[in-house]
Amino acid sequence: MGTNVQVLTEERHAFIRGRLAAEGKVLASELAARFGVSEDTVRRDLRELAKAGECRKVYGGAVVMAATYPGPASAREAFAPQAKARLAATAAKLVAPGQTIFLDVGTTNAAIARAIPQGVELTVATNSLAVASALAGNGSIDLIVLGGAFDRESGGCLGGDALQAIAQLSADLLFLGACGIDATRGVTAFDQADAEVKRAMVRNSGGIVVATTSDKLATAAPFRVAAPEAVTHLVVEADAPSRVLAAFRRLGAKVHFAPGE
């Protein structure tokens, strides 16, 4: 019997590998229904594959281990801090007094929070603990922290509570964190629950700002957040590829360059 169980496990693993290669993601519920096993069994399969470096577990399933996946928020803090500070200084100039803005999770967005000058009266809603911490001492800002279950990978609060809070708000601008951004596939994320919160912010925002380092341009993660034409402002480094920027300009985005080193 043990041998049969092992064969079935190997068959599931082989199928999961094939689906990841073809589609970039798998859902635990769909796998459980296909194989006639419990979701706990599928989650165990995914843990084993993730431990072997063959995928990354996310809420509800797993995604392919793409080369662009930068790791949890704590690790991303150390990546290109000076470039992010320059992007943040440029992005912060798009904020106008009296606006209501969403500041999504992301280390660049945390830098934007730090770059907002004292004395500019704003209402800022965020699900990012890093953003909330950066703005806590800014007395001119009415700060709304969107609650929910804290996710260490993204550095933000996700789930139903966050979604309900977002549904009650209407923002002039959304500073949207992007795991990948492409003129064909749009803005994408690595985690399904993170993508769901991002999409809710997109629906309730008048404009979308994406400030991104060049390594994320022309790349895509598995979960779609926003269509490329939804991006109204794209803030990029001085060396960003002109071909990618031209495509976004054709779609109506305004491109803003951060100063070089």
MOCOR-V532564 format. One line per field, one symbol per residue. phi: phi as a letter, one per 40 degrees, with the letter a starting at -180 (. if undefined). burial: + if it has 9 or more other ideal C-beta (glycine too) atoms within 8 Angstrom, else -. Layout:
phi=???
burial=???
//
This chain:
phi=.dccccccccccccccdcccccbgabbccccccccgbcccccccdcccccccgcabcbdgiabcccccccgcdcccdccfcccccccccccccccbdgcbbcbcchccccccdcccccgccabbbabccccdcccdccccbcbbccciccbcccgbcbgdccccccccbbbcbbcccbcaaacbcgcbbcbccccccccccdcbbcabbbbacccccgbaccbcbaccccccbbbbccccccccccccccchccbbccccc
burial=-------++--++-+++-++----++-+++++--+-----+++-++++++----++++--++++-+-++--++-++--+-+-++++++++++-++---+++++++++++++++-++---+-+++++++++++-++--+--+-++++-+--+--++++++-+++-++--+-++++++++++++---+++++++++++++++++-++-++++++++-++-+-+++-++-+-++++++++--++--++-+++-+-+-++++---
//
